Amino acid sequence: MSMFSKRLLIAFFIVFTCSSIQAQPFEFVNAFPNVSFSSPLYVTHANDGSNRVFVVEKTGLIKVLPNDSNTTDSRVFLDLTNKILNGSERGLLGLAFHPNYSANGYFYVDYTRAGDGATIVSRFSRSTNDPNKADSLSELILLTISQPYSNHNGGIVFFGLDGYLHIGMGDGGSGGDPGNRAQNVDELLGKVLRINVDSASGGNNYSIPATNPFAQGGGRPEIFTIGMRNPWRISVDATTGLIWCADVGQDAWEEVDLLEVGKNYGWRCYEGNATYNTSGCGPVANYTFPVKVYQNIGSECSVTGGYVYRGQRRPELTGQYIYADYCSRKVWRLKYEGGTVTGDSLIATAPSSVYSFGTDQNNELYLCASNNIVYRFNRSDLVNVSNGQSFVPDGFSLDQNYPNPFNPETRISYYVPELSKMKLTIYNSQGREVRTLVNTVQLAGKYNIVWNGKDAYGNNTASGAYFYNLTSDKGFSETRRMVLVK
């Protein structure tokens, strides 16, 4: 029997078997019952193939542990308790590992500084002697941002598929953005920022991506998007390239946005889709509105952003955005297809208030709760119906895009056989780079990336032939041609 026939038979077996199995309810189980945490705020991994889990505690510790529900082996990776101002919305708020962490040992944190509460974004290095320890003396400060009030600090840091570090900043606090900072492009507050940490320029320990909207002037060059109130939290889906952001509302509306470079997401002119304070605001066409809003009434009070699910424990949720409300503890799944929301439903109520979500190396989703427990989904009956074999490609390959020719968007699929640094770039017929769609470390699997025909500035590209090139750090490179027709 050919390999293709075997895969076809397995696929048939999965479909047939799944149709006869009733899935378990969506529930959360204690992921690490033998380990204790204090105010766990975030869960992530190091992109290094070690399958370790890193838990950020708002009180100032980063803990590292094996990804094993039976483990008792929790170690302090980094202790920042003497550097941070903790309390209310302040503390150690973010952690991101460099896409090439396995080689350079760099990781990045976001915290509120002891004394004045300013936001600090800095880089640390892994210890040269112990992979489960950071070098506490290696801090390199990238950004220092004054905070006028104690709340709305944002704090998420993450690497986009473009390889740049993104930083979520709240509007500076109080209520109603009294300084109108979110709309002021000369301020870093109320924005999502984007910087290149792999080079330095202008006297900074970073440089500015050329595609940032104010890279050439007119505003702070670090700005990626404007009009944010308090982004809590932001994640990028490596399969589609979409950047999901939950922005906490003021009094009436909570919202979920899809972020694109240079867009204005409305605050304080708009709260969700409703006007809030339109003094000095421009026409409605200047703003990008949420893909999802819900009212801040009853038990709902504050949206907690999550992730598009790509794990194995709950295959029924694959490709759906999982998010929650801090106060009601409700957890929802949102389906977004073809540029529109096609489904949105409640799937569970968390055991405690939802601080944040996070993922491990296997793309499993974790929930950090106010009862100091880190949870993950229970395992579905639909798991392992194919003898536990997840799809691992035989080798690197790049498919022809579909549809082709296309308008307005097309899907590019490719296969990764092992943990690799992947880059997917679009070029025009003159060989000029139009847009980088992927530039990050990815696990083995099949990836589907959608290109909407826009360049890195968000502008529509002209009709004609384009080329897309996929490379890996393992020596693979392949280029294919596609045609955009308008």
LINFENBEL-V280617 format. One record per backbone hydrogen bond with DSSP energy under -0.5 kcal/mol. CO is the residue of the C=O (numbers start at 0). NH is the residue of the N-H. Records with the same first field share a line. If there is no record, write none. Layout:
CO->NH, NH
//
This chain:
1->5
2->6
3->7
4->8
5->9
6->10
7->11
8->12
9->13
10->14
11->15
12->16
13->17
14->18
15->19
16->19
17->20
20->22
24->26
26->377
28->375
31->34
37->58
38->57
41->55
42->358
43->53
50->66
52->64
53->43, 55
54->56, 62
55->40, 41, 57
56->59
57->91
59->79
60->56
61->76, 77
62->54
63->74
64->52
65->67
67->70
71->73
72->65
74->63, 76
76->133
77->61, 79
79->82, 83
82->113
83->85
86->89
89->86
90->92, 111
93->109
95->107
97->100
99->102, 103
100->104
104->125
105->97
106->123
107->95
108->121
109->92, 93
110->112, 119
111->84
112->116
113->115
117->112
118->144
119->110, 121
120->141, 142
121->108
122->139
123->106
124->134
129->132
132->126
133->135
134->124, 137
139->122
142->120
143->145
144->118
145->147
151->171
155->167
157->165
159->162
160->438
163->159
164->194
165->157
166->168, 192
167->154
169->189
171->148
176->179
180->183
181->226
182->184
183->186
184->219
187->190
189->226, 227
190->168
191->223, 224
192->166
194->164, 196
195->198, 206
200->203
205->200
206->195, 208
208->211
211->214
213->216
219->222
221->193
222->212
223->261
224->191, 223
225->264
226->266
228->170
229->247
231->304
232->245
234->243
235->237
236->240
239->449
241->236, 243
242->258
243->234
244->246, 256
245->231, 247
246->254
251->295
253->293
254->246
255->290, 291
256->244, 258
258->242
259->262
262->225, 264
263->287
265->268, 269
267->276
268->275
269->271
270->273
273->270
277->280
282->285
283->286
291->255
293->253
294->296
296->299
301->325
302->304
303->323
304->356
306->308, 321
308->318
311->314
312->379
313->316
314->317
316->319
319->308
320->322, 333
321->306
322->331
323->303
324->328
328->349
329->324
330->346, 347
331->322
332->344
333->320, 335
334->341, 342
336->339
339->336, 341
342->334
344->332
347->330
352->354, 369
355->367
357->365
359->362
362->309
363->359
364->376
365->357
366->368, 374
367->354, 355
368->371
371->36
372->368, 374
373->30, 31
374->366
375->28
379->382
381->384
383->386
385->388
387->389
396->414
401->410
405->484
409->450
410->401, 412
411->448
412->398
413->446
414->396
415->392, 444
419->421, 441
420->472
421->439
422->470
423->436, 437
424->468
425->433, 434
426->466
427->430
431->427
433->455
434->425, 436
437->423
439->421
441->419
444->415
446->413
448->411
449->451
450->409
452->460
454->457
458->454
463->483
464->428
465->481
466->426
467->479
468->424
469->477
470->422
471->474
475->471
477->469
479->467
481->465
482->404, 405, 484
483->463
//
